[in-house]
Amino acid sequence: MEDVLTQISRLKRPTLLVRTARHGIEDYNRLIHLRRLLKTDNLPSPGKAILKLMELETIVDEQRTSKRAEYSVARHVELIVALMCEARILKASKASRDRSMANAR
């Protein structure tokens, strides 16, 4: 199975959605936004959060492509923002872990 960062990099979404989401990165608050999006009080690790966010984003993207009335562009952007931010957190933690392992040698 591909790692979650590779899965995210393979997502193809409209440029306007991605550009809009980039504007929300600075305001992302993991505690507030992830809790609301995942409807949970217990925050998962970034990897697990990404998997759940990808499931939710896929559902919303299917609504978009099939022009369903319940599609919400705002929710779609929120999910993409969360995916981008969680990916950054995961990359940073992997880089930190890699540096620690390299220093331990």
QUIHUSUL-V972796 format. One record per pair of residues at least 12 apart in sequence whose C-alpha atoms are under 6 Angstrom apart, sorted by sequence separation. I is the first residue (numbers start at 1). J is the second residue. If there is no record, write none. Layout:
BEGIN
i=I j=J
i=I j=J
END
This chain:
BEGIN
i=50 j=83
i=46 j=86
i=46 j=90
i=21 j=77
i=25 j=81
i=21 j=81
END
